Amino acid sequence: MSDNIKGKVVVITGASSGLGEATARLLSLQGASVALGARRVDCLKSLADELTRSGGKALAVTTDVTRCDLVKKLVDTAVQTFGRVDVIINNAGLMPQSPLDRLKIAEWDRMIDVNIKGVLYGIAAVLPHMKQQKSGHIINVSSVAGHKVGPGSAVYSATKHAVRALSEGLRQEVKPYNIRTTVISPGAVATELPNTVSEPDVAERIQKLYKDVAIPADSFARAVVFAMSQPENVDINEILFRPTRQEY
Ligand SMILES: NC(=O)c1ccc[n+]([C@@H]2O[C@H](COP(=O)([O-])OP(=O)(O)OC[C@H]3O[C@@H](n4cnc5c(N)ncnc54)[C@H](OP(=O)(O)O)[C@@H]3O)[C@@H](O)[C@H]2O)c1
């Protein structure tokens, strides 16, 4: 396997915690330049400072992925600073699961805005650059819930199924531009994600599942490295992984 990570410019949304943060650390360690986006700019800045102090190249840009203009600014800042954009990881997301009859309509809207539209805005921000470069790699984050639906997960699962549909459509369309597309579907990984569940009974069930089976966030980062580090003519389209102990 070729290295194929050193020197790449990687934009990561949702880099202030969890999977995005772990991936920023691993990619920076392996020589990528990282552009970090999320709303909590203090977390982003301290991560960028830490990576820079360790000899890496990192920048932090306040980004709300529900705003197309701000996602574009994140990508354009990466291009202005580092000269190009090789990879975007559309990772920002939230999971406020609840049964439909609780009518948590604001949470449905939020999941659709962040988990689906946020991914689309990331795609929109990089495509012009990648088409011009005739190279690039778009990595979208789905979930086991993008493959399966359970009680309470209808809307979250719908958003994650949508991410897979978008990724497959994108894969077919970007062939002429030599762009690679990967969708990664993790199982339970220990992050702040369960804190986004607002219904106490659902939160308790999910916290217990995560406590029992969740694996560390670097599991996801290694999946990203696997996809990125393939030779440029190899396109890893889907990765689905779970904790070994996870049944669902
Ligand atoms: N952990 C798991 O078990 C698991 C399993 C399957 C899929 N996933 C997916 O993995 C992705 C990352 O989640 P995580 O597990 O790392 O959870 P996390 O620790 O809660 O991280 C979520 C990230 O998304 C960012 N974010 C949320 N809303 C945003 C917005 N409007 N604009 C910009 N950034 C926003 C958060 O940053 P700010 O709050 O600073 O904006 C944070 O950096 C999500 O798409 C999630 O659905 C996770």
The ligand as an SDF file (V2000), in Angstrom:
LIG
                    3D

 48 52  0  0  0  0  0  0  0  0999 V2000
  -19.9130    7.7840   17.5090 N   0  0  0  0  0  0  0  0  0  0  0  0
  -20.6370    6.8660   16.8990 C   0  0  0  0  0  0  0  0  0  0  0  0
  -20.9550    5.8250   17.4730 O   0  0  0  0  0  0  0  0  0  0  0  0
  -21.0610    7.0650   15.4810 C   0  0  0  0  0  0  0  0  0  0  0  0
  -21.6070    5.9680   14.7900 C   0  0  0  0  0  0  0  0  0  0  0  0
  -22.0310    6.1450   13.4830 C   0  0  0  0  0  0  0  0  0  0  0  0
  -21.9210    7.3780   12.8710 C   0  0  0  0  0  0  0  0  0  0  0  0
  -21.4120    8.4440   13.5710 N   0  0  0  0  0  0  0  0  0  0  0  0
  -21.3450    9.7390   12.8950 C   0  0  0  0  0  0  0  0  0  0  0  0
  -20.0710   10.2750   13.0730 O   0  0  0  0  0  0  0  0  0  0  0  0
  -20.1120   11.6890   12.9110 C   0  0  0  0  0  0  0  0  0  0  0  0
  -19.2890   12.3370   14.0150 C   0  0  0  0  0  0  0  0  0  0  0  0
  -19.9160   12.1220   15.2460 O   0  0  0  0  0  0  0  0  0  0  0  0
  -19.1290   11.7870   16.5970 P   0  0  0  0  0  0  0  0  0  0  0  0
  -19.4760   10.4190   16.9770 O   0  0  0  0  0  0  0  0  0  0  0  0
  -17.7050   12.1640   16.4670 O   0  0  0  0  0  0  0  0  0  0  0  0
  -19.9000   12.7410   17.6200 O   0  0  0  0  0  0  0  0  0  0  0  0
  -19.4640   14.0740   18.3910 P   0  0  0  0  0  0  0  0  0  0  0  0
  -18.2980   13.8110   19.2730 O   0  0  0  0  0  0  0  0  0  0  0  0
  -20.7260   14.5800   19.0100 O   0  0  0  0  0  0  0  0  0  0  0  0
  -19.0110   15.0230   17.2120 O   0  0  0  0  0  0  0  0  0  0  0  0
  -19.9130   15.6480   16.3640 C   0  0  0  0  0  0  0  0  0  0  0  0
  -19.1970   16.7840   15.6660 C   0  0  0  0  0  0  0  0  0  0  0  0
  -20.1240   17.4130   14.7670 O   0  0  0  0  0  0  0  0  0  0  0  0
  -20.0330   18.8000   14.9710 C   0  0  0  0  0  0  0  0  0  0  0  0
  -21.2700   19.4750   14.6180 N   0  0  0  0  0  0  0  0  0  0  0  0
  -22.5220   19.2420   15.0870 C   0  0  0  0  0  0  0  0  0  0  0  0
  -23.3810   20.1310   14.5400 N   0  0  0  0  0  0  0  0  0  0  0  0
  -22.6450   20.9240   13.7150 C   0  0  0  0  0  0  0  0  0  0  0  0
  -22.9500   22.0160   12.8880 C   0  0  0  0  0  0  0  0  0  0  0  0
  -24.1940   22.5200   12.7700 N   0  0  0  0  0  0  0  0  0  0  0  0
  -21.9470   22.5980   12.1870 N   0  0  0  0  0  0  0  0  0  0  0  0
  -20.6820   22.1280   12.2970 C   0  0  0  0  0  0  0  0  0  0  0  0
  -20.3290   21.0970   13.0700 N   0  0  0  0  0  0  0  0  0  0  0  0
  -21.3160   20.5050   13.7670 C   0  0  0  0  0  0  0  0  0  0  0  0
  -19.6630   18.9840   16.4160 C   0  0  0  0  0  0  0  0  0  0  0  0
  -18.9870   20.2240   16.5860 O   0  0  0  0  0  0  0  0  0  0  0  0
  -19.5910   21.5590   17.2440 P   0  0  0  0  0  0  0  0  0  0  0  0
  -20.5650   21.1420   18.2970 O   0  0  0  0  0  0  0  0  0  0  0  0
  -18.3660   22.2250   17.7780 O   0  0  0  0  0  0  0  0  0  0  0  0
  -20.1900   22.2920   16.0970 O   0  0  0  0  0  0  0  0  0  0  0  0
  -18.6900   17.8390   16.6240 C   0  0  0  0  0  0  0  0  0  0  0  0
  -17.3990   18.2180   16.2340 O   0  0  0  0  0  0  0  0  0  0  0  0
  -21.6030   12.0520   12.9010 C   0  0  0  0  0  0  0  0  0  0  0  0
  -22.0090   12.2830   11.5760 O   0  0  0  0  0  0  0  0  0  0  0  0
  -22.2700   10.8080   13.4560 C   0  0  0  0  0  0  0  0  0  0  0  0
  -23.6000   10.6630   13.0100 O   0  0  0  0  0  0  0  0  0  0  0  0
  -20.9640    8.2990   14.8420 C   0  0  0  0  0  0  0  0  0  0  0  0
  1  2  1  0
  2  3  2  0
  2  4  1  0
  4  5  1  0
  4 48  2  0
  5  6  2  0
  6  7  1  0
  7  8  2  0
  8  9  1  0
  8 48  1  0
  9 10  1  0
  9 46  1  0
 10 11  1  0
 11 12  1  0
 11 44  1  0
 12 13  1  0
 13 14  1  0
 14 15  2  0
 14 16  1  0
 14 17  1  0
 17 18  1  0
 18 19  2  0
 18 20  1  0
 18 21  1  0
 21 22  1  0
 22 23  1  0
 23 24  1  0
 23 42  1  0
 24 25  1  0
 25 26  1  0
 25 36  1  0
 26 27  1  0
 26 35  1  0
 27 28  2  0
 28 29  1  0
 29 30  1  0
 29 35  2  0
 30 31  1  0
 30 32  2  0
 32 33  1  0
 33 34  2  0
 34 35  1  0
 36 37  1  0
 36 42  1  0
 37 38  1  0
 38 39  2  0
 38 40  1  0
 38 41  1  0
 42 43  1  0
 44 45  1  0
 44 46  1  0
 46 47  1  0
M  CHG  2   8   1  16  -1
M  END
$$$$
